[in-house]
Amino acid sequence: MGTCAVVLAIYGASSLLRGPSMTAPALPFESGLLPTQHAVSRYHARWYAVTILFLAFDMEMIFMYPWAVVVAEMGRGAVIEMFGFLAVLLVGVVYVWREGALRWT
């Protein structure tokens, strides 16, 4: 019961202290400018392929850093596994390249 009283007291105090309510609806992000085009239409579809390619290389770095720290301890097997991983990524890059996702025209 005490918690409800505290919540109601805080709510009442905030309604008294906030001042007059806004009569106009808030504009996007409170910047005061109305959008001139739809949000999705601003980016060309090729950026999505570039983003996926970036994420693939980002994942590569996430996996390669801890591997580089322990590769001396793990030996030849770790090197072979990393080259297999890089081969899979290379197949993905070749596919994206052949599909034309990296062409800008």
N, C-alpha and C positions, 0 to 999 in steps of 0.2 A: 504494500500500500504506500510505503514511503517513497519508493522509486517512481510510482505514478505521479505523486505529488511533485517531485522534483522535475520530472519531464514536463508536466503542465505548467509549472512555474517558469521554467526556462522558455517554453513556447510562448507564454503570455508576455514575458519580459522582452523577448525578441520582437513580438508584434507591436509592442509599445515603442521600442527604441528604433525600429527600422525606418521610420519616417513615412512620407506619403508613398502610396503604391504607384508603380509605373502604369500609365494609362495606355501607352503604345506598346505593341508587341515587340519583343526583343528581336533585333536583326541578327543575321548569321554571325556567330562568333563575336557578337557585340562590337563589330568593327564599324558599323554604320553604313556599309556598302551592300547593296543588293547584288546577288550573283548575276552575271551576264550570260552564263551558259550552264549546262548541266554538269555536275561534278564528275561524272564518268567520262564525258566527252573531252575532257582536257588532255587525256593521255592517249597516245596512239597505242594500238595493240602490240606493236613490236617491243614496247618497253616491258611487257610481261615476260616475254622470252628472255630478254636481257636480265631481268630480275631473277628468273629461275636459273640462268647460267651463273649469275653472281652467287646465288645461294649454293650452287653445287661447288664452286671454288671456295666459298666460305666454309662449307662443311669439310672440304679437303684440308683446309688449314686447321680446323678444330681437331681433326683426327691426326694430323701430322705433328703437331706440337708435342703432345705427350709421347708419341712414338719416337720423336727425335731425342727426348730425354732418356728413354730406356733402351734405345736400339743397341747400344754397346753391350748391355747386359744380356739381351735376348738372343743376339747372334744372327746367323744367316737366315733363319726362319722368319724373323721380323722383317728383314729386307725384302725377302721374296713376297711376303704378304702385302707389304706396302706397294711394291711394284704391281701386284695384282689389282689392288685398289685403284692405283693411278691408271692402270689400263682400262678399268671400267669407266672411269671419268673421261679418259681420252676417247673412248667409244661414244660417250654422250656428246662431247664437244664436236667430234666429226659428224655426228648425226645432225646436230643443230646447225653446223656450218653448211652441210649439204642441203638442208631444208631451206636455207637462205635466211635464217633468223638473224644473222649478223649483218645482213645487207641493209643499208639505210636508204636505198632508192627504190 
